[in-house]
């Protein structure tokens, strides 16, 4: 069941997270799916002149996380495990991550994500397990604001 208001609130919640003032990503949420885009800048590089792995992780985890939370309209979900594969270095351009829920049951969501560079080449992928927390989404920064 599609819930456009919930998806828009999740996108506002993501934008309101203080860490995203650093990365300045843009996100869209749909049913069982999330897509995030950001520009690569040198401030995200390691000393070898390419994107640090933490940025790959963030983009992959965030896309999978919000895909999972698209399925949960009441509670904030938590990442309990996330495996990341860094397959290509990135040193310029933009990034796009796409997360999709591949399985869910009463207690958890399994979501996968793929990270692409500006030319559309895959540069990383990941998968994780997400569970409902006790925190209501309406209590999360940005979710309840209009």
N, C-alpha and C positions, 0 to 999 in steps of 0.2 A: 504494500500500500504506500503510495507516494504521499509525502507530507512537506510541501514546499515551504511552509512557515518554519517548520523545524529545521530544514536544511539552511534557510537564510539565517536563522538564529545561530546555528553551528558556525557558519561563515563569519558572523559578527563576533562570536566568542573567540574564534581563531585570530581574527584581526586585533582583538583587544588584549591578547596575551603579551605581556611585556617583552618577552624574548623576540617577538616578531617585529619590534621596532628596529632590531639589528638587521634582520634578513629581508624585511619588507616584501613578503610573499603575497600573492593573491590566490584565493581558493574558491572553488565551486563545489557544492555538495549536491549529489543526486541520490536516488534510492540505491543503497548498497555500494556507492561509489563516491570518490572524492578526487579532485584534480587540483594540483597546486603548481603555480609558476613563480619563478623568481629570477632576477638578474644575477649573474656571477660577477663578483668584484674581487679585487686583489686582497681585500681585508679578510676574505675567507680562505686564503691560501696557506699552505704549510711552507716551510723554507725552501722546498724544492720547486716552488713556482706553480703549483697546481692546487686544485680544490681539496681542502682537508676532508678526511673521511667523516668527520662529525656532521658536515653539511649533507653528505649523502644520507647518513642515518636519519637526520632530522626530516629531510624531504620524504624519505621512504616511510618512516614511522608515522609522520603526520598524515600522509595520504591514507595509509591503511587504518590508522586510528579513527579518522573522521568518516571513512567508509563504514567502519564498525559502528560508530556512534550514530550514523544515519539510521540504523536499525533499532536504536534504543532512544525513545522519546522522553524518558523521565530521568534517567540517571547518567552521570558522567562515567565513561568507561575508562579503564586503566590498561596499559600495556603490561602483560605479565611475562612475555618472552618475545624477542624479535631477532631474527637472523638476517644479517645484511651481507650482500655480495657486491663488492666494488669491482666492476668489470672493465672500465676505461677511465683514464684520467681526463679531467676537464680543466681548462685554463682560461676560457673566455666564453662569452655568449650568455645563454640563458639555460635554465633547467625547467623541466616539467615532470612532475610525478603523478602517477595515476594509481589509486588504490581501489581494490575491489574486495568485497566480502565473498569468500568462496565456500564458506560453511558456517553454520551456526546451530546452536542447540540451546537448551534452557539456561545454561550457565556461562557459555562463552561464544565468542565470535572468532573465526579464523579469517584473516585478510591478507592479501598479497598486494605488493606494489612494485611498479617498474619506474625507473628514473631515466629520462631521456635528455640529451643535450639539445641545443638549439637547432641542429640539423635533423633531429628525429632519431638519432642513433641511441640505442640502449647503452647506458653507462653504469647501471646498477639495478639491483632488484632485492626485494626482501619479503619476508613473511612473518606474521606474528599472531599471537593469541591475546585476545582482549576480553576483559570481564567487567561486569557492572560494579561500580563502587557504591558506597553508601551516600555519596554526595548527589544531591538533586541538581540537575542541569540548571534550574532557575537560580541556583546559588552561585553558579560559575560566572566569572567576570565576562561581561559582554553578552551572555546568552539571553538574559531577560530584558535588556535595554532595547528600546525601539529606535 
